[in-house]
């Protein structure tokens, strides 16, 4: 899921939300040749871009040259399209996960289970094919563990390499080239996955782990450009850009879900055909959105130089260590504990979608069309969740509202995962409303708390550190789900999720009172 990080507007004193995951974010105010391309407007205090506003490229210029998501600057328009492409990739990958599960289970049934039947073993005495699936392995794991293993590997790779990628985007002039190359790789991998079948699915599974990891790099690129967009426009214009970005990504997500479900219903797709179709339509749509993204986004020089006695390979990691040390020394019971809490709660919430898909497919035996309906309800339900987040924060404090959200998510998932059974599709749809409320409540409140307690003058550096905290433990929940599937039951996934959230709740509970956290943010001690 894409995430937005609030950045404090120092003049207006209010928090704006910006998608961010660079690890030491500072606006890159130099063009590809090193010359400044922005200047400060003395009348309104914001920076104006010297770039000419581009017209829509061919063939989109055929439609009267207009652009539905056109923004004031080229960078803002490009970031909107980048968010659309990322949402398309996320949705198509969820359907692809169900296709991999389908092939993995069929592989066991077609080969190992049928071999037992040919040898005269009576499958009916041990529960038929389901028993055979539970007793046979693929690469040493149950077939259901395939998807959670993919996301475990992806999470570990992201935690290891994102600091380096963030350093490259900050300290080199190849941000645009890296973003374009990664976008091309994502499209090529998903296009290749259209050919997934009984003979190729194991290789395609490895590609999926790579695909999920490199998709995170587009988040870093978006973060770097969004920090510059904030410098190019006024606060009101920046708020509008964020709104358009959210609506564009959300509408594309819902639209793709509708297309896939409708196609599956009309042509009677099984799970594998649904996965192939999702990768096909996703590849086409991503080609369009990535083309528009890198057409509008411009090339940049390095935002800053590599520190002395450091290099690109180590600069990102060393900067994070310095940041963590400073937070521990000066903001131990405010920002430092908040980041620790974020690492665990985000591990739960970010991993919820992929574990839910695995749980719906493996434990509740839903097909791809039913899973799509559940996901659509979940997404729509996140909107009233965001409204509730604003209401809770206004009636108490943002940190209290976040604690309430964490407690609510613990109770809900402890109950739902154990309660749902096969042939309970209606009840599953109702439960998805609760899951959607978690998403809608959690992210706005998390970002609101961060925007208020971040020390003045440290917004850029801590925005990147905040994003890394949201991904550093992203492998924990999928790994736990794998262990549950191997040695217990996926129905205990709710307890695993609640465990992550409970640890985060403990850290939140030891934070200073809210007014003291706010007061401590007014003084930047990390520069002293």
KOLZADREN-40468 format. One record per residue: residue in three letters; x, y, z of N, C-alpha, C, O, CB in turn. Coordinates in steps of 0.1 Angstrom, whole numbers, plus 5000, padded with zeros to 4 digits. Atoms other than C-alpha are relative to their C-alpha. Glycine has a CB too. Example, Ala and Ser with C-alpha at 12.3 -4.5 7.8 and 13.67 -1.06 7.14 Angstrom:
REM residues 2
ALA500949885000512349555078500950125000501950125007499050005012/SER499149895000513749895071499250115008499750225009500450054986/
This chain:
REM residues 528
UNK500849885000500050005000500950125000501950135007499150005012/UNK499249885000501350364992499750075013498650075018499750084988/UNK500149934987501950585022500350154998501250184990500949945011/UNK499749865001501850955027500650055013500150015024498750084996/UNK499449954989504051145051499850145002500050224992501549975000/UNK500349864998503051475066501350085001502350035008499250035012/UNK498849914999505551755062499450145005498550195000500750024987/UNK500549884993505152065084500350124991501450154987500650025014/UNK499949875007504552395066500450105010499650145018498750044992/UNK499549914990506752625086499450135001499350195012501550024999/UNK500649875000505052945075498549995005498150075014500050064987/UNK501450014997501452825078499849935013498749955019499349934989/UNK500150064987502152615109499149875000498849825010499550095010/UNK500950125000499952325097500749894992501649924984498650034994/UNK499350115006500851985085499449974986498149974985499849875008/UNK500450045013500651895048500449854998501449815004500550094989/UNK499650145002500751535036500749984987500250024977498749915001/UNK499150025012503451425012500449865000500949815010501250104999/UNK499550145002504251074999501550005001502150074993499449944987/UNK498549994998507751015011500649875005500049805014500350115010/UNK499250104993510250745017501550014996502249914998499549864995/UNK498649995001513650885008500650015014499950045024500350134992/UNK499550024986516050845037500750125005501150125017500949885000/UNK499649874995517351195040499550114990500250164982501650015001/UNK500749925010514851405021500450155001500250215011498549985000/UNK499849865001515951745010499750044985500049974976501450055004/UNK500349965014514651934979501250014991502250084995499250135000/UNK498949995010516951894949499650124991498850114983500149874992/UNK500349885007516952244935500950024988501150144983500150125010/UNK499249995012519352174907499649924989499149804991501549965004/UNK500450085012518652064872501149914997502149895004499850094988/UNK499150105003520551804854501450064997502449984999499649934987/UNK498749945002523352044846500550075012501650145012499950114988/UNK499649944987523552164882499550145002499750195013501550005001/UNK500549864998521852504876498749995007497949905006499950074986/UNK501249994993519052614898498850014990498950084980500050125010/UNK501149995008515652564883498850055007497750065001499649864994/UNK501149954992513552704911500450145005501650165008499649915011/UNK499749884993513353054925498950045009497850005007500250124989/UNK501049964990511553204955499250124995499850224991500750035014/UNK500949895003508553414948499950095013499350045023498649954995/UNK500049914988508953714973498650035004498450065016500850124997/UNK501349964996505253784972499349905009498649935018499250034988/UNK500850104992503953454985500949905006500449815013499149924990/UNK499050094992507153274998500249874994501049795000499549995013/UNK499750145005506952964976500850014988501050124982498749934997/UNK499050005011509252864948499349974987498549874987501149905003/UNK500650025013508252884912500949924991502149944991499650144993/UNK499250085009509452634886500250084987499350144982499349874997/UNK499749955012511252754856499649914988499749954976501550044999/UNK500350095011510152454837498750044993497850094999499849865006/UNK501249985008507652504809499049895003499449775003500350024985/UNK501050104998504352324815499849934987499549994977498750065005/UNK500050085012504352044791498649974995497649965003500749865002/UNK501350055005501451954768500049855000501049795002499850054985/UNK500150145000500151604767500749934988500749994977498549955001/UNK499350065011502251364747499149924990497949894994501149905005/UNK500750085010501051174716499949855006500949815012500750004986/UNK501249965007498650994714498950075009497850105004499349874995/UNK501049934991496951164744499750144996498650194999500650005014/UNK500349865005497251504727498950004990498350104987501350054994/UNK501150005010494651374702498750035007497850075000500049864994/UNK501249974993492051424729500050145004499950175016499849905012/UNK500149854997492051804726501250045008501250165013498750045006/UNK498849964993495451804743499850025015500650085022500550134995/UNK500449984986493751794777500549875008500749775003498550025002/UNK499550114990494851584808499150005012499050115019501550035003/UNK501050004989492351474834500750035013500150095022499449865001/UNK499449984987494951474862501150114999502050115007500749875004/UNK499049895002496951784849500150095012499150145017499750084988/UNK499849914989498451984878500850124995501250144984500849935011/UNK499349875003500252324880501449984995501850054986500050095012/UNK498650035004503752174876500149874993499349784996501050025012/UNK499750135006505151894855500249895011499849785009501250014991/UNK499750104990506451724886498849955007498649835010501050055010/UNK501250044994503151724903499149914992498649814997499250135004/UNK500750095009501451574873500649864999499949765000499950064986/UNK499350135001504051304870499949925013499749805012501550034998/UNK500250074987503751214907498649945001498449835006500350095012/UNK501450055000499951174903499949874992499449774996499050104994/UNK500050125009500450924874500949895006500549775004500650044986/UNK499150104994503250744893499249935011499349815013501250065007/UNK500850064990500750684922499049914994498749814999499350115008/UNK500950095007498250544897500749874996500149774998499450074988/UNK499350125004500850304884500349915011500149795010501350044993/UNK499750084989501850184918498749935005498849815009500650095012/UNK501350074995498150114928499649894990499149794995498950115001/UNK500350105009497649924896500949875002500449765002500350054985/UNK499150114997500749714904499649925012499649805013501450055002/UNK500450064988499549644939498849914999498749805004499850105011/UNK501350085001496049524929500349884991499949774995499050094993/UNK499750115009497349304900500849895007500649775005500750044987/UNK499250104992499849144924499249925010499549805013501150075007/UNK500950074990497149054949499349884992499249774998499050095006/UNK500650115008495348854921501049904996500749784995499250064988/UNK499050105004498548704910500349915011500749795009501350084996/UNK499750084989499048574945499049885001499449775004499950085013/UNK500950115000495848374943500249904989500049784991498550064999/UNK499650095011496948234910501249915003501249795000500350084987/UNK498850084996500248114925499549895010500049785009501150095006/UNK500550104991498347944953499249894993499449774996499050075010/UNK500850105008496047774928501049904993500749784993499250074989/UNK499150095007499047634908500849925010501049805008501050094992/UNK499250074990500947534940499149885005499649775006500450095011/UNK500950114995497947334953499749904989499749784992498750065005/UNK500250095011497247184919501249914997501149794993499650074987/UNK498850075002500847084916500149885010500649775006501350095001/UNK500050114990500646874948498949904996499249784996499750065014/UNK501050095004497346724937500349924988500149794988498650074998/UNK499850065013498346644902501249905000501249804993500350104989/UNK498850085000501746484911500049915012499949795010501250094999/UNK499850094989502146364946498749935005498849815008500550095012/UNK501250064996498546304955499549894991499149784995498950105002/UNK500450105010497746124923500949885000500549774997500050064986/UNK499150114999500845914927499649915012499749785010501550055003/UNK500550094989499545794961498849924996498649815000499750095012/UNK501250075004496245714945500349884991499749774992499050104993/UNK499650115009497945504918500749895007500749775003501050064989/UNK499450104992499845324945499049925009499449835016501150065008/UNK501050074993496545214960499750065014499050005021500449865002/UNK500349944988496445454989498650075000498450154990501150115004/UNK501449955000492845544998500050145006500150165018499149915008/UNK500049864996492745924999498750045009498850125017500150104989/UNK501349974992489145925013500249975015499450035023498949924994/UNK499850034985490345775046500750115007500750115020500749875001/UNK499349904993492446075054499650144996500450244997501549994997/UNK500549865003490346365042500250044985500150164982500650095008/UNK499949965014490946345004501250084997502250085004498750064996/UNK498949925005493046594986500550105010501650145010499650074987/UNK499649904990493046845015501049945009502050005012498850055008/UNK499050064991494846595037501349984992502450004998499549865004/UNK498850025008497246515009500850144999502050144999499749954986/UNK499449875001497946895005500850035013501950085012499050114997/UNK499449964987498746925042501249915003502149955010499049985011/UNK498950094997501146625041501150014990502149944992499449865000/UNK499049995010503146725010500550144999499850245003499549954987/UNK499249874999505647005005500450044986500649964976501249995009/UNK499449945011506947234978501250075005501150175012499150094991/UNK498749944995510647324984500050005015500550095022500150144995/UNK500050024986510047205020498950075007498850075020501350055005/UNK501149924994506947425026498649954995498549894984500150154997/UNK501350025005503247375024499750094989500250204989498950025012/UNK500349915011501847514992499450145003499750244997499149934990/UNK500649874996499847785010501050105005500850225004499049975012/UNK498949914995503147925024500750074989501550164991501049925008/UNK499349955011504248014989499950155000500950224999499449954987/UNK500249865001502748364989500650085012501350185010498550044999/UNK499449944989503748455024501550005000502250095005499549945013/UNK498650005001507248345017500550104990501650164992500549864995/UNK499649895009507448574987500050135006501050215004499050004988/UNK500049864993506448875008501050015011501450125015498650035004/UNK498950004990508848765035501350044994502050134999500149875007/UNK498749975007511748775011500050144995501050214996500249904988/UNK500149875005510449094996500350105011501050205009498750034993/UNK499949914989510249265030501550015005502050115008499249965011/UNK498650004995513849155040500850074990501750154994500549855001/UNK499249935010515249275007499850155000500750234999499649954986/UNK500349864999513449615011500750065012501350175011498550025001/UNK499349954987514849655047501550014998502150105003499749915011/UNK498650005002518349575035500550114990501550174992500549874995/UNK499549935011518549775003499450144998499950234991499849934987/UNK500649875002516250075006500850125004500850224998498650015007/UNK499149894996518750285025501050044989501350154987500749975013/UNK499049975011521250244997499350074988499850164982500649864995/UNK500749945011518650324970499750155003499850244995498749924997/UNK500249864996517650634990501250094999501150204995499450015014/UNK498849935001521250734991500350044985500850154982501249935006/UNK499849985014521550694953499250114995499650204987499849874992/UNK500949905005518550904947500350145005500150244999498549975004/UNK499749874993519751184971501450054994501550174992500149985014/UNK498749955002523451194962500549984985501650024982500949925008/UNK499650015014523551114924499150074991498050124996500149854996/UNK500849935009522151264893499149914992498649944981500950084990/UNK500750105008520450944882498649965005498149855003500949884999/UNK501350034994517150974900499049964989498349864990499550125008/UNK500950025010515150994868500349874992499449794989500050124990/UNK499650125007517150714851499649885008499249785003501450014996/UNK500350114991516750484881498549975000498049864999500550035014/UNK501550014999512950554883499549944987498649854987499450135002/UNK500450055013512550484845500449854999499649774994500650084989/UNK499550145001514650164847499149915008498849805004501549995003/UNK500850084991512750034877498549984994498049874995499950065014/UNK501450015006509350114860500049904989499049824988499650144996/UNK499950095011510449924829500149865005499549774999501150044991/UNK499950134994511449624850498749955006498449835004501150005011/UNK501350044994508149614868499049964989498449854990499450125008/UNK500950035011506149624835500549874993499649784990500050114990/UNK499550125007508449354819499749885009499449775003501550024997/UNK500250114992508149124849498549965000498249844999500550035015/UNK501450034999504349154851499649954986498749864985499250125004/UNK500350055013504149104813500449864998499749774993500650094989/UNK499550135000506248794816499149905008499049785004501549995005/UNK500950084992503948664843498749964994498049884999499850075013/UNK501250045008501148644818500149854996499249784995499750094988/UNK499750135005502848324807500149905012500649785010501349994992/UNK500050094989502548164842499149884998497949904994499650075013/UNK500850125001501347804840500749895008501549925017500049954985/UNK499550114991502047464855501549974998502149915008499249874996/UNK498650025002505547454840500950125005502150105008500349974986/UNK499149894997506747804848499750075013500450165017499850104989/UNK500449924989505047904880501050015011501150115018498849945006/UNK499050004989507947824903501050114997501550195006500749875002/UNK499149905004510248054883499450145002500050245006500549984985/UNK500849884999507548324882499950045014499850165017498749984993/UNK500149974985507348304920501250085004501150175012499849875008/UNK498849934997510948414922500050144995500450245001501249934995/UNK500249865006510248704898499150095008499350215009499549994986/UNK501049924992507348804920500750065013500350175017498849915004/UNK499349954988509648844951500850124996500950225003500949895006/UNK499249885005511949074930499150114996499450235000500849954987/UNK500949895004508949264916499550075012499450205012498849944992/UNK500549934988507549334951501050095006500750195012499549895009/UNK499049924994510849464962500350124993500450234998501349915002/UNK499749885008511649694934498950104999499150224996500549964986/UNK501149905000508249844935500150105010499750215009498649925002/UNK499749914989509350004967500850124995500750235001500749945012/UNK499149895005511850214947499250114994499650224994501049944990/UNK500949895005509050394929499550095011499250205009498949944992/UNK500449924989507950504963501050105004500750215008499649915012/UNK498949914998511350654969500050114990500250234994501349935001/UNK500049905011511250834936498850105002499050225001499949944986/UNK501249914997507750974944500350095011500050215011498849915002/UNK499649924989509051094977500950114997500750235001500649915011/UNK499049905003511951274963499450124992499650234994501249944992/UNK500649905008509851454937498950085008498750205006499349944988/UNK501049934992507051534962500550115009499950215011499249905008/UNK499449904991509351724985500450124991500350244996501349955006/UNK499849885008510251944955498750064995498650194994500849954988/UNK501349945003506651984945499550105010498950205007498949894997/UNK500449914989505952134979500750135000500250235004500349935013/UNK499249885002508652394971499550084988499750204988501449974999/UNK500449945012507052474938498750075000498450164992500149904988/UNK501449955000503552554948499650055014500450045023499049894996/UNK500549954988501552724975499449885009499349775004498950114998/UNK500550104991500152535005498649954995498349834996499850055015/UNK501350045005496652534991500149914987499449814986499150124997/UNK499850085012497852404957500649865004500249764997501050084991/UNK499450134996499852134975499049915006499049795003501250025010/UNK501150084994496852024994499149944989498649834989499150085010/UNK500850045011494852004961500749884993500149794989499750124991/UNK499250115007497651794945499949875008499749765002501550044999/UNK500150124992497551544974498649944999498549824998500350035015/UNK501450055001493751524971499849934986499349824986499050115001/UNK500150055014493951464933500849865000500349774994500550094990/UNK499250125000496751204939499349885007499349775002501350035007/UNK500750104993494651014964498849954992498649834990499550055014/UNK501250045008491451024943500449924987499749834983499250124996/UNK499650075013493350924911500449855003500049764996501250074994/UNK499550144997495050624928498849915005498749805001501050015011/UNK501150074995491850524946499049964989498649844988499250085010/UNK500950035012489650544914500649894991499949814986499750124993/UNK499450105009492150344894500049865007499849765000501550034997/UNK500150134992492250074922498749944998498549824995500450025014/UNK501350055001488550034922499649974986499049864984499050115006/UNK500350035014488250054884500749874996500049794989500650114992/UNK499350125004490849774880499349885007499149775000501450005004/UNK500850114993488949554906498849974992498449854990499750045014/UNK501250035007485749604887500249934987499549844983499250144998/UNK499750065013487349524853500349855002499849764994501150074994/UNK499550144998488949204867498849915004498649804999501149995010/UNK501250084995485749084885499049984988498549874986499350075012/UNK501050015012483549164854500649904990499849824985499850134994/UNK499450095010485948974831499949865005499649774997501550044997/UNK500050144995486148674854498649955000498449834997500550005014/UNK501450045000482348664856499549974986498849874984499150115007/UNK500550025014481748704819500649884993499949804987500350124991/UNK499350115007484348454807500249885009500849785005501350054995/UNK499950124991484248214837501449965003501749855003499349894994/UNK498650034997487948244846500149925013499449945023500850135001/UNK499650064987489448014872501150095006501450205000500649854998/UNK499149914993492048154896501250034992501850144992500449945013/UNK498849985009494948104872499750104989500550194987500549874995/UNK500449915011493148274843499850145005500150244998498849944993/UNK500249874994492148554866501450075003501550195001499249995013/UNK498649944998495848604876500650044987501250154987500849895008/UNK499449975013496948594840499450134994500050224989499949894990/UNK500749885006494248854830500450125008500650235002498549985001/UNK499749894992495149074860501450064996501650184995500049975014/UNK498749955004498849084849500050064986500750154983500949885000/UNK500149955013497849144813499550145000500150244995499249914991/UNK500649874999495549434820500850105008500950225005498650005005/UNK499249924992497849564847501250054992501650164994500549935012/UNK498849965008500849564823499750114991500550204989500649884993/UNK500449905010498949764797499850135007500350245003498849964993/UNK500349874993497750024822501250065006501450185006499049975012/UNK498749954994501150054839500950064989501650164991500849895007/UNK499349945011502750114805499550144997500350234995499849924987/UNK500549875003500450404800500350105011500850215009498450004999/UNK499849914989500850554835501550035002501950145005499449945013/UNK498549974998504650504837500550094988501450174990500749865000/UNK499649915011504950664802499750145003500650235001499349954987/UNK500449874997503050964814500950055012501250175013498550015004/UNK499249964988505050964847501350064996501650175000500249885009/UNK498749955003508450994833500150104988501150164986500949884996/UNK500149895009507351214805499950145007500550245003498749994990/UNK500249874993506251484830501150025011501550145013498749995007/UNK499049984990508851424857501450034993501749974983500249875009/UNK498849965006512151594850501249945006501249895017500150155001/UNK498850054995515751494854500550105011500250225011501149994989/UNK499549924989517651624885501449975002501949864999499249975013/UNK498650024995521151674898499949955014498849935019500850124999/UNK500050054986522151544932499550115010499850225008501449965004/UNK500649914990520251694961501150065009501150175014498949945009/UNK498949954991523451714982501249904997501149804991499749995015/UNK498850085002527051584981500149895010499649905021501250095000/UNK499750114990528151254997501050065010502050125007500649884992/UNK499149954989529751335031501449954998501649844992499449965014/UNK498650045001533451315034500249865007499649835017500950105006/UNK499650134995534950965040498849905000498749815008500550015015/UNK501150095002531650805030499849984985500350064977498750065006/UNK500450025014530250664997498649964999497949955009500949884995/UNK501450035002526950584982499549875007498349875012499749994985/UNK500450124994526950234996499750015015498949935021501049894998/UNK500149994986527250345032499350135005498950135017501450005006/UNK500649874995525850705034498649995006498450055016500050104988/UNK501450014995522250605038499949935013499249975022499149924990/UNK500050074987522950355066500650085011500050095022500749874999/UNK499449914990525250595085499150115004499050155016501350054995/UNK500949894996522750875083498949955009498550025018499450064987/UNK501050054991520050655098500549975014499850005024499449874994/UNK499450024987522350555126500250135008499950135020501349924999/UNK499849874993523150915134498650065004498550125015500750104990/UNK501349954996519451005133499449925012498949985021499049984988/UNK500550084989518450715156500750045013500150055024500249854998/UNK499249964988521250815181499550145005499350155017501550004997/UNK500549874996520051175181498650005006498450075016500050104988/UNK501350014994516451085187500049935014499349975023499149914990/UNK499950064987517450855215500550095011500050095023500949875000/UNK499449914991519451125232499150115004499050155016501350054995/UNK500749884998517151415228498449995000497750075006500350104990/UNK501550015001513551285221499649855003498849794996499550044986/UNK500150144997513650945238498549965002498149864997500849965012/UNK501450034997510050955251499050074992497850074995499750035015/UNK501049955009508451125222500249944986499649844983500150164999/UNK499850055014509751075186500649865000500249784991500850104992/UNK499350135000512050785194499049885003499049784996501150005010/UNK501050104997509250575211499049994989498549884986499450035014/UNK501050005011506850675184500549924988499749854982499650144996/UNK499550075011509150545157500149855003499949764994501450054996/UNK500050144996509550215176498649944999498449834994500649985014/UNK501350055002505850185178499549994986498949894982499050105007/UNK500450005015505450265141500649874993499949824985500650134993/UNK499450115006507849985132499249875002499049794993501449975006/UNK500850124997505649725149498550014995498049914989500049975015/UNK501449985004502149865141500049994984499049944979499450125005/UNK500050005015503049915104500349864995499849824984501150104995/UNK499750145004504449555103498749934999498549844991501049945009/UNK501350075000500949445112499050054989498549974981499350025013/UNK501049945009498849685091500449984986499649954977499750155003/UNK499550025014501049675060499949864995499749834983501450054999/UNK500050145004501149295060498649955000498449834996500849925009/UNK501450054999497349265066499449964987498849864986499250115007/UNK500650035013496349275029500449874994499649794990500250124991/UNK499650135006498548995017499749885008499449785003501650014998/UNK500450124992497848775047498549984999498149864999500450035015/UNK501450025002494148835043499749934987498949844987499350145000/UNK500250075013494348725006500349855002499649774997500950064989/UNK499750144998496148405017499049935009498749825006501450005006/UNK501050064991493748345045498749984993498149874995499850105012/UNK501350025007490648395023500149894990499249814988499750134992/UNK499950115010492048164996500249865007499649765003501250034991/UNK499650134995493547895018499149955011498849835012501450015006/UNK500850044989491347885049498550014997497849925001500350095012/UNK501549985003487948015036499749954987498549944983499650145002/UNK500250065013488447865001499250094991498350044983499349875001/UNK500749915009487148174983500750004987502049984986500050155006/UNK499349995013487848214946500350154998500150235006499049954989/UNK499549875003489348514929499050115000499250225004500850004988/UNK501149915001486048684922499550045013499250165016498949954991/UNK500549974986484948664958501050085007500750175015499749875007/UNK498949934993488348784970500050154995500250245003501349944997/UNK500049875006488049084946498950085007499050205010499850004985/UNK501149934994484649174961500450045014500150155019498749915000/UNK499649974987486049154996501050125001500950215009500649885007/UNK499149895000488949384987499450134996499850235002501149964990/UNK500749885004486649634970499350065012499350185014499149974989/UNK500749954988484549655002501050065010500750165016499249895006/UNK498949954991487749695022500450144997500550235005501249905001/UNK499549875005488949985001498950115002499350225007500449994985/UNK501149904999485550165001499850035015499650155018498749954994/UNK500249974986485350125039501150085006500950145017499949865007/UNK498949924994488650295044499650155000500250235007501349984992/UNK500449855001486950635034499350045013499750145019499150024988/UNK500649964987484550645065501049985011500950055021498849925003/UNK499050014990487550525085500950125001501250175012500949884997/UNK499249875000489550835075499250115006499750205013500450044986/UNK500949894994486551055085500049985015500050075022498649994994/UNK500150034986486350875118501450045007501450095018499849855003/UNK498749974995490150935123500050155003500550195014501149974990/UNK500049854997489651315120499150035012499450125020499450074987/UNK500949974989486651305144500649965013500550035023498749924998/UNK499450054988488551095170501150105005501250135016500649864998/UNK498949914997491551325168499550145006500150205015500950034988/UNK500649874995489351635173499449995014499350095021499050054990/UNK500750024987487551485203501049975011500649995023499049894999/UNK499050034990490751375221501350064996501450194995500149855002/UNK498749965006494351395210500449914989499949794989501150015011/UNK499650095011495951245179500649875005500349765000501050064991/UNK499350124995498051005200499049915007499049795006501150035010/UNK501150084994494950895220499249934990498849824991499150095009/UNK500850065011493050835188500749894994500149794990499750114989/UNK499250115005495950625175500049885009499949775004501450054997/UNK500050114991495950415206498649934999498549815000500250055015/UNK501350065001492150365203499949914987499449804987498950114999/UNK499950075012492750255167500749875001500349764996500650084989/UNK499250124998495350005177499249905009499249785005501450035007/UNK500850094992493149855204498849944992498649824993499450085013/UNK501150055008490249835180500549894990499849794988499350124992/UNK499550095010492349655154500449875007500249765001501350054993/UNK499650124992493649405181498749925002498749805000500750045013/UNK501250074997490149315192499349944988498949834988499050095008/UNK500750045012488649295157500749874994500049784991500050114990/UNK499350115007491349065143500149875009500149765004501450044996/UNK500150124991491448835174498749924998498749804998500250045014/UNK501350065002487748775168499849944986499349834984498950105004/UNK500550035014487348775130500849874995500249794989500350124991/UNK499250115006490248535120499549865006499649764999501450025003/UNK500550134994488948265145498649974997498249864997500350005015/UNK501550015002485248325138499649954986498849864985499350135003/UNK500450045014485148295100500349864996501349805000500750104990/UNK499950145005484647955084499750004985499350104979499149915008/UNK500450025014484047815049498550034999497850015009500449864996/UNK501449985003480747905033499450125009498350125012499249885002/UNK500449884992480648235053500450134992501050224997500650015014/UNK499649895009481048475023499450135005500150245005499749974986/UNK500649884995478548725036500650065012500950185014498549985002/UNK499349964988480148735070501450054997501950155004500049885010/UNK498649965004483548775053499950144995500750234997500649914990/UNK500249865006482249085034499750105011500350215011498850004990/UNK500349914988480949235067501350025007501650135012498949945009/UNK498749994993484349165083500950094992501750164998500749865002/UNK499149915008486049345054499750155003500650235001499949974985/UNK500349864996484249665065500950035012501550145012498550015003/UNK499249974988486049635098501550014996502250105002499949895010/UNK498649995005489449575080500250134993501250204995500349894991/UNK499949875006488749885059500150115009500850215007498950024990/UNK499949894990488150095089501350015007501850125010498949975011/UNK498650004995491549985103500950084991501650174996500549865002/UNK499149935010493250115071499750155000500650235001499849944986/UNK500449865000491250435071500350085013500750205012498550014998/UNK499649944987491950505108501550025001502050125006499349935011/UNK498650014996495550405111500950104992501650174999500549864997/UNK499049925007497350585083499950155002500950225005499949974985/UNK500149864997495850935087500550045014501250145016498650054998/UNK499749974986496350925125501649985002502250075008499349915010/UNK498550024999499950785122500750124994501750175000500449874993/UNK499349895007500951065098499750135007500550225007499550014986/UNK500349874992499151335119500950015012501450125015498550005003/UNK499150004988501051235150501450044996502050125003500049865007/UNK498649975005504351245131500150144997501150215001500349914988/UNK499949865004503651585116500050105011500650205010498850034991/UNK500049914989503051735150501249995009501650095014498749985008/UNK499050024990505751585171501450014994502450005001499949875007/UNK498649995006508651615146500650135003500050235002499949984984/UNK499349884996511251865158500150104988500450064977501449975005/UNK499949895010511252195139501450004994502450005001499650135006/UNK498750005007513952195112500549864997501549854989501050065009/UNK499650135003514151815111499049924991499149804990500249925013/UNK501150075008511151745088500649924989500149804987499150114995/UNK499550075011513151645058500749875004500449764998501050084991/UNK499250124996515551405075499149905007499249785004501150045010/UNK500850104993512951245098498849954992498349844995499450075012/UNK500950055009510451205070500549874993499849774992499650104989/UNK499450125005512850955054500149895010499949775007501350034994/UNK499950104989513550785087498749945004498649825007500750075012/UNK501350054997509850755094499649894990499049794994499050124999/UNK500450105010509250575061500849875002500349765000500350064986/UNK499250124998512150335068499449925012499449805011501550035002/UNK500650074989510550255101498749924996498449825002499650105012/UNK501250075004507350155083500349874992499449794990499150094992/UNK499750125009509149895061501049915006501249805002500550054987/UNK498950084995511949765083499649875006500349775005500850085011/UNK500650134995509749495099498949954991498149874996499650025014/UNK501150045008507449445070500049854997499049794992500050074986/UNK499950145002508649085067499549925012499349795010501549964997/UNK500350084988507648985102498649934999498549815002500050105012/UNK501450065000503848935097499949894989499449784992499050114996/UNK500050115010504248725064500849885005500449775003500650054987/UNK499250124995507048515081499249935011499249815011501350055005/UNK500850074990504748455111498949924994498649824999499550115009/UNK501150075006501948355088500549874994499849774994499350094989/UNK499450125005504248105071500249905011499949785009501450034994/UNK499750094989505247955105498649945005498549825008500750075011/UNK501350054996501547935115499549894990498949794994499050125001/UNK500550095010500647765082500849865001500249764998500150064987/UNK499250124999503547515087499749915012499749795011501450034999/UNK500050074987503047425123498650015007498449955018501150055009/UNK501249984993499547545133498850024990498549934982500150115010/UNK501149975008496647715115500050154997500350235006498749965007/UNK500049865004496348045096498950085007498950205008499750014985/UNK501149934993493248125117500750075013500050165018499049905005/UNK499349934989495848225144500750134995501450195002501049915007/UNK499349885006497048505120499550135008500250235009499750014985/UNK500549884993494748745139500750025013501050145017498549985004/UNK499249984988496648675171501450054997502050135005500149865008/UNK498749955004499948735153499950154997500850225001500549924987/UNK500249865003498649065139499950085013500550185015498850024991/UNK500249934987497449155174501350015008501450115016498949935008/UNK498849994993500849075188500950114996501550195004500849874999/UNK499349885006502549325165499450135005500150225009500049994985/UNK500649884996500049585173500150035015500250145020498550004997/UNK499949984985500249525211501450055004501550135013499749865007/UNK498749954997503949575211500150154997500750235005501149924992/UNK500049855004503449905193499250085010499650195014499450024986/UNK500849934989500749995219500850035012500650135019498749925003/UNK499149984988503249945247500950124998501050205007500849875003/UNK499249895003505650185231499350135000499750235006500849994987/UNK500849875000502950445225499650035015499550155018498749984992/UNK500449984986501850405262501150065008500850135018499549885006/UNK498849944992505350505275500450134995501450195000501149905000/UNK499649865005505450825255499650105010498750085018499350034986/UNK500449894992505251155272498650044998498050014987501050124998/UNK501449945003501851325277500050084987501150144983499550085012/UNK500049945013500751475244500550145000501250184991498649994995/UNK499649865000501251835254501550025001502150114996499350085011/UNK498549994999504851765264500749964987501750014983500449915011/UNK499550045013505451585231500050124990500950144982499349884994/UNK500249885009504151895212501050115004501650174995498650055001/UNK499149894996506252135233501549964997502250054993499950025015/UNK498650045003509451925228500350024985501550044982500249865004/UNK499849985015508951955190500450144996500850164985498849954993/UNK499849865003509252335192501550035000501950144994499350095009/UNK498549974999513052315199500749884993500549774996500450015015/UNK499250105007515452135176501349985007502350065006500250044985/UNK498850034992518051975199501049924992502249914996499649935012/UNK499150095008519551755172501150074992502050014987499249924990/UNK499049935007521552035157501050065010502050135006499450124992/UNK499149944990523252135190501149915003502049945011499250035013/
